Amino acid sequence: MANDISARPWKLDTPGAGVIFQPQVYIKFVYWFNPALAGDLATLNDRNGKPILTLRAEAANGSQTFNLENWFEGLIMPTLASGTMYVHVK
């Protein structure tokens, strides 16, 4: 699998792949689909390594939504233990 930012929403499933998007980006919300186990971790950072979201799955197979509505300096996903991250951008 590979991160796909060619359409909206962005579909991210490959952590540690470096900078996903370099310029500023407006992220409306993030949908973490189907994390496998309670306690699985996921992180989204800006291109400078500053945290945007640090997540921990609350339940197995329990998808979660996070409303951000803000501008960020690029996007990196260093950690994704399981599932798929859908990033809804403007």
Secondary structure, DSSP 8 states (H G I E B T S, - for coil): ---B-SSSSEEE--TT-SEEEEEEEEEEEEEEE--SSTT-EEEEE-TTS-EEEEEE-SSTT--EEEEEEEEEEEEEEEEE-SSEEEEEE-
